[in-house]
Amino acid sequence: MTFAKQFIDAGFLSSAKDLILVSGVIMLVLIAFKNGIKAIVTYWMARFGVGIEAYFGSKLLNGFLMLPYKWHLTCNTADLVNAVN
């Protein structure tokens, strides 16, 4: 509580106008910090999702390509599309 009282009694906060200005600057800094953290989290979430999509897409494609040729001749291509979807 003493710290807050010393901060409020500081010379640069002598008027209400100065208090509003300092409060506005503090809010802008906090909002910029929040947006920065949100951007970092969004980037890593998107990167994780794309990585999982690439991993499973590769596994699925390799699985279909490694099947015997006879299977590809007898299988309906619409079934492959439905299996992917």
JOLIN-V575820 format. One line per field, one symbol per residue. ss: DSSP state (H for helix, E for strand, C for the rest). phi: phi as a letter, one per 30 degrees, with the letter a starting at -180 (. if undefined). Layout:
BEGIN
ss: ???
phi: ???
END
This chain:
BEGIN
ss: CHHHHHHHCCHHHCCHHHHHHHHHHHHHHHHHHHHHHHHHHHHHHHHHHHHHHHHHHHHHHHHHHCCCHHHHHHCCHHHHHHHHC
phi: .dddddddddddcdbddddddddddddddddddddddddddddddddddddddddddddddddddddddddddcddddddddddd
END
